[in-house]
Each structure stands twice: as C-alpha cells, then as structure tokens.
Amino acid sequence: MRRVLHVVPYMAEASGGPPVVVRRLVEGARQAGWTTQIVTSPGYCTDGGRQLGQEPGITVLSSQFAALFGEGRARLEAEIRAADIVHCHTLWSPLVTRAAALARRYKTSYIMSPHGMLDPYSFEQKYLKKRVYLEAFERRALDRASRVLFTTTQERGLAIRAFGKIPNAEVATLGADGLPRDKALLREQFFAAHADLLGRPLLLFMGRIHPKKRPALLVDVIKAIQTQVPKAMLLFAGAGEKEHTNQVAERVAALEMQDHVRFLGHVSGNAKAALLAASDLFLLPSHQENFAIAVAEALHAGTPVILTQKVNIWQEIEQAHAGIAVGEDSLEKELTNAVHSLLSDPQRQRKMSVNAMNLAQKMFTWEEACAQTLGIYEAVLGEP
C-alpha cells in the first residue's frame, strides 16, 4: 500500500487555503487505497494545536523550528523514511525546508506545492528575507523536487517569468465543495438567523481579512452604490489579525457605513454553505491569489463572482460568463460599475448563476483535483 506524507506549516481551519487542500487530498488518497500522514505545527491554532494533535494521522510538532533539531527532527525524519512520497506545501517554512532536505538525504521522492508563494507579488513582500532564504535553501528544494505543482497555468507562468526555468513544473487543479443540500433550504436557514437581511442585495467577501485581499476597498464600493442600490449590504466573513480587521472597521466608520456593512467572523460548515447560498454576489479584489478556493465555493453555490485579474482563475470565469474580472486601472470605479451592472440586471445575474455552477462542476471538483494529484504521485514513483 502506497504511503504519502504531507508536510505543511499550519493546519488551522482559519489560516487559508493550504490546510483545506491537504485535508481534501488526504481524503482522496485514502479513498484510493493510500495510507496518509500529515506533519505540521500549531501555527494559527488558538489552543496550541491540542485538538489538532488528537486527530488520527496528524503529527503536530511544537513549532516549525522544532523540525530542525532534537525530538521534532527525529519525528519528521521517521515519517519521511516511512513514506513512499512526500508532498511539501508552501515555501519560506523551516519545517518544509527541513522535510525537503531529509527527503533528499533518504532518496525519498518529494513534491513541492508553492500555493502562490512564487508569484511576484508574494515574493515582493519581505523581499530581502525571501531572496536570502531562496538562495540559501529554497532554490535547491525546488530544483531537486520530483515535481513542482502549480494550481493554474497562470500561476506557473508567473513563477517562471519571475524565477526562470523551474524543473519539473506541472499543473494540478484544486477543487471546492458544493452545497451540502438544497439551495432554497440553505437560504431559509440563513435568513432565519439574519431576518433583517431578507430582501436586501447581499455582497459577500469571504476569506482572511488581510491587506493582500484589499477588503477595505469594498467599503468604498458599497458607499459608491448607495444612491442606486440603497439597500445593498456588504458581509465580511473571515478572521484576521486585529490590526487588519481594525483597519477595515475604521474605514466603515469613516464612511458612516455601519448600517450597510456587517462582520460575521469566521464561518464554516453548514453556516458557510447557507451564507454562500443567500449571497447575491461574491467579491474578491485581491492583489494576488494562486487559485482562491472561496471563489470556487461561490461558483458551486451559483453565486456570480466579481474579482480582479490577479486571481489566477479569472480567465476561466470570464470565458464561462460566470462573473466579471476587472483590471487594476481605476479599480474602485471598475468594481463599483461591475457590482451595479449585475444588481441592476437580474436576468444577467441569473444566467451567470447557472454558468457559475456549470463551470464549478466541470473544472473545480475535489474528485478531479485528487485524481490529477494521485496520477502525478504514481508517475513520480514509476520513474527510475
């Protein structure tokens, strides 16, 4: 029986896309008859990783740096020696760097998934530290990996343009969950909990509250459409560092938009599905996203999306007429115009809703994502 080890610096649910990807790939591998193990740290966990460490198949080191010495290194080393293949997620992580080095030492095939961290925008953040780390550790890890997996052709192209040739670069898509039950029932569930929002156009931002995603810009957008759509409501669903959430809240107060903006905090499970089902539009004005699982979840829910051309699945969305992608020039104006154009044209919005579901079911399922990734594992293990 094949055994795959996933190494990822954090697995907290609210920490972004990589933990979601790892959990779904683990589920798919187990269904296909593989055994799996995860090695991670308690990063972003509010309980120090205690609950995470109780889950079967997950080894939680005391920190990422624990992988460098002592008991933590010994545990990571044992897991790598027991694996047929190691799948390393993200970059700039001492845990991931050590895992790749140990895999090379024991001649265990390994795969690197950057999760957007080779995108020029991401690399420019803390540029000097990343450049030093790249030359000291990360370039060797990438060059000697059996595969470097990107989630879209656009992510791969951006990385190659920024860093030159990347050996064994390959694309394997990601997926997203569909609605767990009938959309009408989920809408009823949402409005039962938020009765005051019934009948109001709902604009949803769902994800980490972080400057990279430019959430504060959406406060200006909701302000700009007030004369045309006075009942419109902007919903923020997601957690973030206090500094970042405060910045958005301060913008709401400065524009006196308290009655048109609501912070829901981190939402998951059935409540998240109900929120997606009830929302009229999904908005993501990010500086950079290699895939954006939340966008794919919105598509599965039949919620048209408005996003920037920095989200790497924007071309698929526009080609399918499942949403609108806007450029960086006059961004606030373009976002405002896109939101107003859809809210003022219900027929077009309904067509986009159908197109969104069709696109998601065709291209963004976990079944397809797992099949592609497992196929790559098998190809690597079949190589001399």
C-alpha positions in Angstrom: 0.0 0.0 0.0 1.4 3.4 -1.0 2.1 6.0 1.7 2.1 9.7 1.2 3.3 12.2 3.8 2.0 15.8 3.6 4.2 18.4 5.3 2.5 21.7 5.8 3.5 24.5 8.3 -0.1 25.1 9.6 -3.4 23.2 9.6 -5.7 25.6 11.4 -9.0 25.9 9.5 -9.0 29.7 9.6 -5.5 30.1 8.2 -6.2 29.9 4.5 -6.2 27.5 1.6 -3.3 25.1 2.2 -5.0 23.3 5.1 -8.1 22.8 3.1 -6.1 21.4 0.2 -4.2 19.0 2.4 -7.4 17.6 4.1 -9.1 17.1 0.7 -6.0 15.4 -0.8 -5.7 13.1 2.2 -9.4 12.2 1.9 -9.0 11.4 -1.8 -5.8 9.4 -1.3 -7.4 7.3 1.5 -10.4 6.6 -0.7 -8.0 5.4 -3.4 -6.3 3.0 -1.1 -3.3 5.0 0.0 -2.2 5.5 3.6 -1.5 9.1 4.7 0.2 11.1 7.3 0.4 14.9 8.0 3.3 16.6 9.8 2.5 20.2 10.8 2.9 22.8 13.6 0.4 24.5 15.8 0.6 27.7 13.8 -2.7 29.8 13.9 -4.2 27.3 16.3 -5.9 29.1 19.3 -5.4 26.1 21.6 -1.7 25.5 20.9 -2.6 22.6 18.5 -4.0 20.3 21.2 -7.2 19.5 19.3 -5.3 19.1 16.0 -2.9 16.7 17.7 -5.7 14.4 18.7 -6.7 13.7 15.1 -5.5 10.4 13.8 -2.9 10.7 11.1 -1.6 14.1 12.2 1.7 14.7 13.9 2.0 18.2 15.4 5.5 19.4 16.3 5.8 22.0 19.0 6.8 24.6 16.3 8.2 24.8 12.8 11.7 25.2 14.2 11.3 22.0 16.2 11.9 20.2 12.9 15.5 21.4 12.9 16.7 19.5 16.0 16.1 17.0 18.7 12.8 15.1 19.1 11.0 17.1 16.5 13.6 16.4 13.8 13.6 12.7 14.8 9.8 12.5 14.4 9.9 14.2 11.0 12.8 12.0 9.9 10.9 8.9 10.9 7.8 9.9 8.9 9.9 10.7 5.8 11.7 7.3 5.9 8.3 5.6 6.2 6.8 7.4 3.2 6.9 6.5 -0.4 6.4 10.1 -1.4 6.5 13.4 0.4 4.2 16.3 -0.6 5.5 19.7 0.8 3.1 22.6 0.9 4.1 26.3 0.8 7.5 27.9 0.9 9.6 30.0 3.3 9.0 27.5 6.1 11.7 25.9 8.2 9.5 22.8 8.6 9.1 22.4 4.8 12.7 23.2 4.1 13.9 20.5 6.5 11.4 18.0 5.1 12.7 18.5 1.6 16.3 18.2 2.8 15.6 15.0 4.6 13.7 13.6 1.6 16.8 14.2 -0.5 19.0 12.6 2.1 17.0 9.4 2.2 16.3 9.5 -1.5 12.5 9.7 -1.0 10.7 11.4 -3.9 9.1 14.7 -2.9 6.8 17.2 -4.5 6.7 21.0 -3.8 3.4 23.0 -4.0 4.2 26.7 -3.6 0.5 27.7 -3.2 1.1 31.1 -4.9 4.2 31.9 -2.9 6.4 32.2 -6.1 4.0 34.8 -7.5 5.9 38.1 -8.0 3.5 40.0 -5.7 4.0 37.5 -2.9 7.8 37.4 -3.3 8.0 41.2 -3.1 6.6 41.1 0.4 9.6 41.0 2.8 11.7 40.7 -0.4 15.2 40.8 1.1 14.5 38.0 3.6 12.9 35.8 0.9 15.7 36.4 -1.5 18.3 35.3 1.0 16.1 32.3 2.0 15.6 31.4 -1.6 19.3 31.3 -2.5 20.3 29.6 0.8 17.6 26.9 0.9 14.5 27.1 -1.3 16.1 27.1 -4.8 17.8 23.7 -4.1 14.5 22.3 -2.7 12.7 23.4 -5.9 15.4 22.3 -8.3 15.6 18.8 -6.9 11.9 18.2 -6.4 10.4 15.4 -8.5 7.6 17.9 -9.3 6.7 21.5 -8.5 2.9 21.6 -8.6 1.1 24.8 -9.6 -2.7 25.1 -9.4 -3.2 27.0 -12.6 -1.3 27.7 -15.8 -1.2 31.3 -14.9 0.4 30.6 -11.5 3.1 28.5 -13.3 3.7 31.2 -15.9 4.1 34.0 -13.3 6.6 31.9 -11.4 8.6 31.0 -14.4 8.7 34.6 -15.6 9.9 35.7 -12.2 12.4 33.0 -11.4 13.4 31.5 -14.7 13.2 27.8 -15.5 11.6 25.6 -12.8 12.4 22.0 -13.4 9.5 19.5 -13.5 6.8 22.2 -13.2 3.3 20.8 -13.6 -0.2 21.9 -13.1 -2.8 20.1 -11.0 -6.1 21.9 -10.4 -7.8 22.3 -7.0 -11.4 21.9 -6.1 -14.1 23.2 -3.9 -17.1 21.8 -2.0 -20.6 22.1 -3.4 -23.6 23.0 -1.3 -24.5 20.1 1.0 -28.2 20.4 0.5 -30.9 22.3 -1.5 -30.0 25.9 -2.0 -33.5 27.1 -1.2 -33.4 25.4 2.2 -29.9 26.8 2.9 -31.3 30.3 2.1 -34.1 29.8 4.5 -31.6 28.8 7.2 -29.5 31.9 6.6 -32.5 34.3 6.7 -33.9 32.6 9.8 -30.7 33.6 11.6 -30.5 37.1 9.9 -34.1 38.1 9.3 -33.2 41.8 9.0 -31.2 41.0 5.8 -34.2 39.4 3.9 -34.9 41.4 0.7 -31.5 43.2 0.7 -28.9 42.6 -2.0 -26.0 40.8 -0.3 -22.4 41.3 -1.3 -20.1 38.7 0.2 -16.4 38.9 1.0 -15.2 35.5 2.4 -11.7 34.9 3.4 -8.9 36.2 5.6 -9.1 39.9 6.4 -5.7 40.9 5.1 -4.4 43.8 3.1 -3.5 41.5 0.2 -7.2 40.9 -0.4 -8.0 44.6 -0.2 -11.2 44.2 1.9 -11.3 47.9 2.9 -11.7 48.8 -0.8 -15.1 47.1 -0.8 -16.3 49.6 1.9 -15.8 52.3 -0.7 -17.6 50.3 -3.3 -20.7 49.8 -1.1 -20.6 53.5 -0.3 -20.5 54.3 -4.1 -23.6 52.3 -5.0 -25.8 53.7 -2.2 -27.6 56.1 -4.5 -28.5 53.3 -7.0 -28.9 50.4 -4.6 -29.6 51.9 -1.2 -30.4 48.5 0.5 -27.2 46.8 -0.5 -25.3 45.1 2.3 -21.7 44.1 2.5 -20.9 41.0 4.5 -17.4 40.2 5.7 -17.0 36.5 6.6 -13.5 35.7 7.8 -11.0 36.2 10.6 -7.8 38.2 10.5 -5.2 39.9 12.7 -6.6 42.6 14.9 -4.6 45.3 13.1 -6.1 44.3 9.8 -9.7 43.9 11.0 -9.5 47.3 12.8 -8.4 49.0 9.5 -11.5 47.8 7.8 -13.7 48.7 10.7 -12.2 52.2 10.8 -12.9 52.6 7.1 -16.6 51.6 7.7 -16.8 54.2 10.5 -15.1 56.9 8.4 -17.6 56.5 5.6 -20.5 56.1 8.1 -21.5 52.7 6.6 -22.3 50.9 9.8 -25.8 50.1 8.6 -24.5 48.6 5.3 -21.6 46.5 6.5 -21.6 43.5 8.8 -18.7 41.5 10.2 -19.7 37.8 10.6 -16.3 36.4 11.7 -15.0 33.1 10.6 -17.8 31.0 9.2 -17.6 27.2 8.4 -19.7 24.1 7.7 -23.4 24.4 7.2 -23.4 28.1 8.2 -20.9 28.9 5.4 -23.0 27.0 2.9 -26.1 28.9 3.9 -24.2 32.2 3.6 -23.0 31.4 0.1 -26.5 30.3 -0.9 -28.0 33.6 0.3 -25.5 35.9 -1.2 -26.2 37.7 -4.5 -22.6 38.4 -5.5 -19.1 37.3 -4.3 -16.4 39.9 -4.3 -12.6 39.4 -4.2 -10.4 42.4 -5.1 -7.1 40.7 -4.2 -3.6 41.8 -5.2 -2.8 38.1 -5.8 -4.4 34.6 -5.5 -3.0 31.5 -7.0 -6.4 29.8 -7.0 -8.9 31.1 -4.4 -10.9 28.1 -3.1 -13.5 30.5 -1.7 -14.2 31.7 -5.2 -14.7 28.2 -6.4 -17.0 27.5 -3.5 -19.1 30.6 -4.5 -19.2 29.2 -8.1 -20.5 25.9 -6.8 -23.2 27.8 -4.9 -24.3 29.6 -8.1 -23.1 33.0 -6.8 -21.6 35.2 -9.6 -18.2 36.5 -8.7 -16.5 39.8 -9.2 -12.8 39.6 -8.9 -9.5 41.2 -10.1 -7.4 39.8 -12.9 -4.8 39.0 -10.1 -6.9 35.9 -9.1 -5.4 33.2 -11.3 -8.7 31.6 -12.3 -10.2 34.8 -13.7 -9.9 33.8 -17.3 -11.8 30.6 -16.8 -14.5 32.6 -15.0 -14.8 35.2 -17.7 -14.8 32.7 -20.6 -17.6 30.8 -18.9 -19.6 34.1 -18.3 -19.7 33.2 -14.6 -18.5 36.5 -13.3 -16.6 39.7 -14.1 -12.9 40.2 -13.8 -11.7 43.8 -13.5 -8.2 45.3 -14.2 -6.1 47.4 -11.8 -6.6 50.7 -13.6 -9.4 52.7 -11.8 -10.1 49.6 -9.7 -12.6 51.1 -7.3 -14.6 52.5 -10.3 -14.5 49.2 -12.2 -15.6 47.3 -9.1 -18.4 49.7 -8.5 -19.6 49.5 -12.1 -19.4 45.7 -12.1 -21.5 45.4 -8.9 -24.1 47.9 -10.1 -24.4 46.3 -13.6 -25.2 42.9 -12.1 -27.5 44.1 -9.3 -29.5 46.2 -11.9 -29.8 43.3 -14.3 -31.4 40.3 -12.6 -31.7 38.3 -15.8 -28.0 38.5 -16.4 -27.3 37.7 -12.8 -29.4 34.5 -13.1 -27.6 33.4 -16.3 -24.3 34.0 -14.5 -25.5 31.9 -11.6 -26.2 28.9 -13.9 -22.9 29.4 -15.7 -21.1 29.5 -12.3 -22.5 26.2 -11.2 -21.7 24.6 -14.6 -18.1 25.8 -14.5 -17.5 24.6 -11.0 -18.9 21.2 -11.6 -16.9 20.9 -14.8 -13.5 22.2 -13.6 -13.3 22.7 -9.9 -14.2 19.5 -8.0 -12.1 17.7 -5.4 -12.6 14.4 -7.3 -10.8 15.8 -10.3 -8.2 17.5 -8.2 -7.4 14.3 -6.3 -7.3 12.2 -9.4 -4.8 14.6 -11.0 -2.6 14.7 -8.0 -2.6 11.0 -7.3 -1.8 10.5 -11.0 1.3 12.6 -10.6 2.3 10.7 -7.5 2.1 7.4 -9.4 4.0 8.9 -12.4 6.8 10.0 -10.0 7.0 6.7 -8.2 7.1 4.9 -11.6 10.2 6.9 -12.7 13.7 5.3 -12.3 
